Amino acid sequence: MPQKPTEYYRPTNLDEALRLLRRPNTVPLAGGTALLATEAGITAAVVDLQNTGLDRLAWADDGRLLRVGAMARLADLDDWLAPLAELQGAAALLRDAIRRAGPNTYRNTATVGGIIASRLPASEFLAALLALDATISLRLPAAETITLAAYLADDERLPGLITEILVYWPGGAGAADRVARTPADQPIVAVVGWRPNGGAPRLAVTGIGPRPARLTTAESLVAAGQDEDAITAAADAARAAASHPGDFRGDAAYRAEMAAVLTRRVVQSL
């Protein structure tokens, strides 16, 4: 439905945006895919972040650190990673997750920071960032950096404005698998894995809890090796981690079993 906020601001720098956001009943506007789509209507002032310079994409630390501005759109990140996708597994893993996030119209609007702030429960993009051990920078207004896993773990969304996403760009191998009603649909359950060179696998899941999360117990069970016993134990741990009550797309038992099946497949592929 058409939206009419009580006030509309479009600051030209981050400090001005933070000053405006300290006002009562004032919320940030990123790509608008969540805020502007609400059926309840907007009853607050909005601060449009388009002109705040938060859309930069850059490499740092001699190419070992990917810095993604919170206002970078999925399509921009997809284009940025395209030249690397055939050479680097992390780029291919992220690009696949971006393509699964939604149609082209969505990817050209949705921002990386907005998706994180919305904490979308079925987001394979968030799961891929979790598997890559991403961190996020917040302004509270003081700057603070926390892991994406910690940001998603809290039942209440942490205060502060997301300004940047940081991914230390490792060599390694990634894999992902999912179950959905159709190939183009949002997943019922999805598992994304990343094994850095010389390191232990990292696993993230959607569809078995309120938000995407790391499968830390399953990770610990395959840290020392990926033999059949370890993989079976990791799959059992993924099943045990399921807390989703179930819905029309899949009941609780189905989601738990699919978490186990997909964890096995992903670990075997790493």
DAVENFEN-V947649 format. One record per run of one state. SS is the DSSP state (2 for helix, 1 for strand, 0 for the rest). FROM is the first residue (numbers start at 1). TO is the last residue. If there is no record, write none. Layout:
SS:FROM:TO, SS:FROM:TO
This chain:
0:1:7, 1:8:9, 0:10:13, 2:14:21, 0:22:25, 1:26:29, 0:30:44, 1:45:48, 0:49:56, 1:57:60, 0:61:64, 1:65:69, 0:70:72, 1:73:73, 2:74:82, 0:83:88, 2:89:99, 0:100:103, 2:104:107, 0:108:110, 1:111:111, 2:112:118, 0:119:123, 2:124:131, 0:132:134, 1:135:139, 0:140:142, 1:143:147, 2:148:153, 0:154:160, 1:161:168, 0:169:171, 1:172:179, 0:180:188, 1:189:196, 0:197:200, 1:201:206, 0:207:212, 1:213:214, 0:215:215, 2:216:221, 0:222:227, 2:228:240, 0:241:245, 1:246:247, 0:248:249, 1:250:251, 2:252:269, 0:270:270
